[in-house]
Amino acid sequence: MPLDPGNCMAYFPHYGFHEGLQQCVRFAYGGCGGNANRFNSMQECRSVCERKF
């Protein structure tokens, strides 16, 4: 699932799994919309996503 910052213009640091890099990365979430590839911490992202690969 791609990283999706959503369609609002706020700046909230979140983490998501980058398919090309095969690792979790930090990205700016806009505050609304987006998708399920969004986590509050790097640790949460890694525990859900990176262990699958």
Jmol script that loads the backbone (N, CA, C; Angstrom):
load data "model"
ATOM      1  N   MET A   1       0.845  -1.170   0.000  1.00  0.00           N
ATOM      2  CA  MET A   1       0.000   0.000   0.000  1.00  0.00           C
ATOM      3  C   MET A   1       0.897   1.242   0.000  1.00  0.00           C
ATOM      4  N   PRO A   2       0.661   2.186  -0.877  1.00  0.00           N
ATOM      5  CA  PRO A   2       1.533   3.368  -0.945  1.00  0.00           C
ATOM      6  C   PRO A   2       1.354   4.292   0.257  1.00  0.00           C
ATOM      7  N   LEU A   3       2.363   5.113   0.508  1.00  0.00           N
ATOM      8  CA  LEU A   3       2.245   6.159   1.523  1.00  0.00           C
ATOM      9  C   LEU A   3       1.262   7.198   0.994  1.00  0.00           C
ATOM     10  N   ASP A   4       0.354   7.655   1.836  1.00  0.00           N
ATOM     11  CA  ASP A   4      -0.653   8.626   1.405  1.00  0.00           C
ATOM     12  C   ASP A   4      -0.767   9.718   2.464  1.00  0.00           C
ATOM     13  N   PRO A   5      -0.314  10.940   2.158  1.00  0.00           N
ATOM     14  CA  PRO A   5      -0.355  12.018   3.138  1.00  0.00           C
ATOM     15  C   PRO A   5      -1.763  12.541   3.418  1.00  0.00           C
ATOM     16  N   GLY A   6      -2.753  12.096   2.663  1.00  0.00           N
ATOM     17  CA  GLY A   6      -4.116  12.587   2.842  1.00  0.00           C
ATOM     18  C   GLY A   6      -4.335  13.862   2.055  1.00  0.00           C
ATOM     19  N   ASN A   7      -5.522  14.441   2.219  1.00  0.00           N
ATOM     20  CA  ASN A   7      -5.858  15.605   1.402  1.00  0.00           C
ATOM     21  C   ASN A   7      -6.014  16.892   2.204  1.00  0.00           C
ATOM     22  N   CYS A   8      -5.588  16.915   3.442  1.00  0.00           N
ATOM     23  CA  CYS A   8      -5.580  18.148   4.231  1.00  0.00           C
ATOM     24  C   CYS A   8      -4.156  18.696   4.295  1.00  0.00           C
ATOM     25  N   MET A   9      -4.008  19.904   4.798  1.00  0.00           N
ATOM     26  CA  MET A   9      -2.717  20.590   4.711  1.00  0.00           C
ATOM     27  C   MET A   9      -1.965  20.724   6.036  1.00  0.00           C
ATOM     28  N   ALA A  10      -2.348  19.977   7.052  1.00  0.00           N
ATOM     29  CA  ALA A  10      -1.617  20.027   8.324  1.00  0.00           C
ATOM     30  C   ALA A  10      -0.289  19.275   8.174  1.00  0.00           C
ATOM     31  N   TYR A  11       0.508  19.286   9.216  1.00  0.00           N
ATOM     32  CA  TYR A  11       1.771  18.545   9.198  1.00  0.00           C
ATOM     33  C   TYR A  11       1.881  17.752  10.492  1.00  0.00           C
ATOM     34  N   PHE A  12       1.620  16.466  10.382  1.00  0.00           N
ATOM     35  CA  PHE A  12       1.766  15.561  11.517  1.00  0.00           C
ATOM     36  C   PHE A  12       2.781  14.494  11.137  1.00  0.00           C
ATOM     37  N   PRO A  13       3.882  14.388  11.866  1.00  0.00           N
ATOM     38  CA  PRO A  13       4.851  13.341  11.538  1.00  0.00           C
ATOM     39  C   PRO A  13       4.276  11.964  11.860  1.00  0.00           C
ATOM     40  N   HIS A  14       4.250  11.105  10.862  1.00  0.00           N
ATOM     41  CA  HIS A  14       3.798   9.726  11.003  1.00  0.00           C
ATOM     42  C   HIS A  14       4.799   8.823  10.289  1.00  0.00           C
ATOM     43  N   TYR A  15       4.544   7.547  10.334  1.00  0.00           N
ATOM     44  CA  TYR A  15       5.444   6.557   9.754  1.00  0.00           C
ATOM     45  C   TYR A  15       4.634   5.597   8.906  1.00  0.00           C
ATOM     46  N   GLY A  16       5.239   5.147   7.820  1.00  0.00           N
ATOM     47  CA  GLY A  16       4.574   4.194   6.946  1.00  0.00           C
ATOM     48  C   GLY A  16       5.594   3.316   6.263  1.00  0.00           C
ATOM     49  N   PHE A  17       5.120   2.207   5.718  1.00  0.00           N
ATOM     50  CA  PHE A  17       6.011   1.268   5.042  1.00  0.00           C
ATOM     51  C   PHE A  17       6.203   1.695   3.595  1.00  0.00           C
ATOM     52  N   HIS A  18       7.461   1.923   3.214  1.00  0.00           N
ATOM     53  CA  HIS A  18       7.820   2.309   1.843  1.00  0.00           C
ATOM     54  C   HIS A  18       8.122   1.032   1.074  1.00  0.00           C
ATOM     55  N   GLU A  19       7.290   0.720   0.086  1.00  0.00           N
ATOM     56  CA  GLU A  19       7.427  -0.541  -0.639  1.00  0.00           C
ATOM     57  C   GLU A  19       8.742  -0.644  -1.403  1.00  0.00           C
ATOM     58  N   GLY A  20       9.195   0.448  -1.993  1.00  0.00           N
ATOM     59  CA  GLY A  20      10.440   0.426  -2.760  1.00  0.00           C
ATOM     60  C   GLY A  20      11.664   0.182  -1.902  1.00  0.00           C
ATOM     61  N   LEU A  21      11.695   0.781  -0.724  1.00  0.00           N
ATOM     62  CA  LEU A  21      12.827   0.629   0.192  1.00  0.00           C
ATOM     63  C   LEU A  21      12.692  -0.594   1.089  1.00  0.00           C
ATOM     64  N   GLN A  22      11.499  -1.158   1.151  1.00  0.00           N
ATOM     65  CA  GLN A  22      11.204  -2.304   2.017  1.00  0.00           C
ATOM     66  C   GLN A  22      11.517  -2.013   3.479  1.00  0.00           C
ATOM     67  N   GLN A  23      11.171  -0.798   3.908  1.00  0.00           N
ATOM     68  CA  GLN A  23      11.354  -0.418   5.310  1.00  0.00           C
ATOM     69  C   GLN A  23      10.401   0.712   5.667  1.00  0.00           C
ATOM     70  N   CYS A  24      10.243   0.934   6.953  1.00  0.00           N
ATOM     71  CA  CYS A  24       9.395   2.020   7.432  1.00  0.00           C
ATOM     72  C   CYS A  24      10.145   3.343   7.343  1.00  0.00           C
ATOM     73  N   VAL A  25       9.419   4.389   6.967  1.00  0.00           N
ATOM     74  CA  VAL A  25       9.998   5.725   6.837  1.00  0.00           C
ATOM     75  C   VAL A  25       9.054   6.744   7.466  1.00  0.00           C
ATOM     76  N   ARG A  26       9.599   7.898   7.820  1.00  0.00           N
ATOM     77  CA  ARG A  26       8.800   8.994   8.351  1.00  0.00           C
ATOM     78  C   ARG A  26       8.231   9.784   7.177  1.00  0.00           C
ATOM     79  N   PHE A  27       6.999  10.249   7.315  1.00  0.00           N
ATOM     80  CA  PHE A  27       6.406  11.108   6.294  1.00  0.00           C
ATOM     81  C   PHE A  27       5.428  12.073   6.954  1.00  0.00           C
ATOM     82  N   ALA A  28       5.041  13.100   6.230  1.00  0.00           N
ATOM     83  CA  ALA A  28       4.132  14.125   6.747  1.00  0.00           C
ATOM     84  C   ALA A  28       2.697  13.750   6.399  1.00  0.00           C
ATOM     85  N   TYR A  29       1.886  13.558   7.423  1.00  0.00           N
ATOM     86  CA  TYR A  29       0.458  13.281   7.243  1.00  0.00           C
ATOM     87  C   TYR A  29      -0.303  14.596   7.365  1.00  0.00           C
ATOM     88  N   GLY A  30      -1.217  14.840   6.449  1.00  0.00           N
ATOM     89  CA  GLY A  30      -1.946  16.101   6.411  1.00  0.00           C
ATOM     90  C   GLY A  30      -3.085  16.244   7.403  1.00  0.00           C
ATOM     91  N   GLY A  31      -3.504  15.157   8.033  1.00  0.00           N
ATOM     92  CA  GLY A  31      -4.527  15.255   9.068  1.00  0.00           C
ATOM     93  C   GLY A  31      -5.879  14.652   8.736  1.00  0.00           C
ATOM     94  N   CYS A  32      -6.147  14.366   7.465  1.00  0.00           N
ATOM     95  CA  CYS A  32      -7.404  13.705   7.112  1.00  0.00           C
ATOM     96  C   CYS A  32      -7.204  12.905   5.829  1.00  0.00           C
ATOM     97  N   GLY A  33      -8.065  11.916   5.645  1.00  0.00           N
ATOM     98  CA  GLY A  33      -7.917  11.038   4.495  1.00  0.00           C
ATOM     99  C   GLY A  33      -6.755  10.091   4.697  1.00  0.00           C
ATOM    100  N   GLY A  34      -6.080   9.761   3.624  1.00  0.00           N
ATOM    101  CA  GLY A  34      -4.961   8.832   3.713  1.00  0.00           C
ATOM    102  C   GLY A  34      -5.436   7.393   3.656  1.00  0.00           C
ATOM    103  N   ASN A  35      -4.591   6.486   4.134  1.00  0.00           N
ATOM    104  CA  ASN A  35      -4.939   5.071   4.129  1.00  0.00           C
ATOM    105  C   ASN A  35      -4.397   4.395   5.392  1.00  0.00           C
ATOM    106  N   ALA A  36      -4.474   3.093   5.443  1.00  0.00           N
ATOM    107  CA  ALA A  36      -4.070   2.351   6.644  1.00  0.00           C
ATOM    108  C   ALA A  36      -2.559   2.237   6.804  1.00  0.00           C
ATOM    109  N   ASN A  37      -1.788   2.671   5.809  1.00  0.00           N
ATOM    110  CA  ASN A  37      -0.327   2.629   5.899  1.00  0.00           C
ATOM    111  C   ASN A  37       0.154   3.892   6.614  1.00  0.00           C
ATOM    112  N   ARG A  38      -0.239   4.019   7.871  1.00  0.00           N
ATOM    113  CA  ARG A  38       0.099   5.202   8.671  1.00  0.00           C
ATOM    114  C   ARG A  38       0.141   4.785  10.139  1.00  0.00           C
ATOM    115  N   PHE A  39       1.274   5.051  10.778  1.00  0.00           N
ATOM    116  CA  PHE A  39       1.483   4.639  12.162  1.00  0.00           C
ATOM    117  C   PHE A  39       2.016   5.814  12.968  1.00  0.00           C
ATOM    118  N   ASN A  40       1.744   5.808  14.266  1.00  0.00           N
ATOM    119  CA  ASN A  40       2.172   6.895  15.145  1.00  0.00           C
ATOM    120  C   ASN A  40       3.638   6.827  15.522  1.00  0.00           C
ATOM    121  N   SER A  41       4.263   5.668  15.384  1.00  0.00           N
ATOM    122  CA  SER A  41       5.669   5.540  15.759  1.00  0.00           C
ATOM    123  C   SER A  41       6.385   4.602  14.796  1.00  0.00           C
ATOM    124  N   MET A  42       7.694   4.757  14.726  1.00  0.00           N
ATOM    125  CA  MET A  42       8.514   3.873  13.908  1.00  0.00           C
ATOM    126  C   MET A  42       8.397   2.442  14.429  1.00  0.00           C
ATOM    127  N   GLN A  43       8.390   2.284  15.740  1.00  0.00           N
ATOM    128  CA  GLN A  43       8.302   0.954  16.347  1.00  0.00           C
ATOM    129  C   GLN A  43       7.000   0.250  15.944  1.00  0.00           C
ATOM    130  N   GLU A  44       5.899   0.973  15.974  1.00  0.00           N
ATOM    131  CA  GLU A  44       4.611   0.389  15.586  1.00  0.00           C
ATOM    132  C   GLU A  44       4.632  -0.034  14.119  1.00  0.00           C
ATOM    133  N   CYS A  45       5.159   0.814  13.250  1.00  0.00           N
ATOM    134  CA  CYS A  45       5.258   0.491  11.828  1.00  0.00           C
ATOM    135  C   CYS A  45       6.102  -0.758  11.612  1.00  0.00           C
ATOM    136  N   ARG A  46       7.250  -0.801  12.251  1.00  0.00           N
ATOM    137  CA  ARG A  46       8.138  -1.955  12.086  1.00  0.00           C
ATOM    138  C   ARG A  46       7.500  -3.241  12.592  1.00  0.00           C
ATOM    139  N   SER A  47       6.827  -3.177  13.720  1.00  0.00           N
ATOM    140  CA  SER A  47       6.249  -4.401  14.279  1.00  0.00           C
ATOM    141  C   SER A  47       5.129  -4.945  13.398  1.00  0.00           C
ATOM    142  N   VAL A  48       4.419  -4.079  12.700  1.00  0.00           N
ATOM    143  CA  VAL A  48       3.325  -4.519  11.839  1.00  0.00           C
ATOM    144  C   VAL A  48       3.817  -4.889  10.442  1.00  0.00           C
ATOM    145  N   CYS A  49       4.731  -4.116   9.887  1.00  0.00           N
ATOM    146  CA  CYS A  49       5.081  -4.249   8.472  1.00  0.00           C
ATOM    147  C   CYS A  49       6.372  -4.997   8.175  1.00  0.00           C
ATOM    148  N   GLU A  50       7.455  -4.662   8.826  1.00  0.00           N
ATOM    149  CA  GLU A  50       8.750  -5.196   8.417  1.00  0.00           C
ATOM    150  C   GLU A  50       8.916  -6.672   8.720  1.00  0.00           C
ATOM    151  N   ARG A  51       8.234  -7.201   9.697  1.00  0.00           N
ATOM    152  CA  ARG A  51       8.392  -8.616  10.015  1.00  0.00           C
ATOM    153  C   ARG A  51       7.774  -9.512   8.948  1.00  0.00           C
ATOM    154  N   LYS A  52       6.953  -8.944   8.077  1.00  0.00           N
ATOM    155  CA  LYS A  52       6.320  -9.719   7.015  1.00  0.00           C
ATOM    156  C   LYS A  52       7.284 -10.016   5.874  1.00  0.00           C
ATOM    157  N   PHE A  53       8.415  -9.325   5.839  1.00  0.00           N
ATOM    158  CA  PHE A  53       9.334  -9.461   4.707  1.00  0.00           C
ATOM    159  C   PHE A  53      10.625 -10.117   5.113  1.00  0.00           C
TER     160      PHE A  53
END
end "model"
wireframe off; spacefill off
backbone 0.3
color backbone group
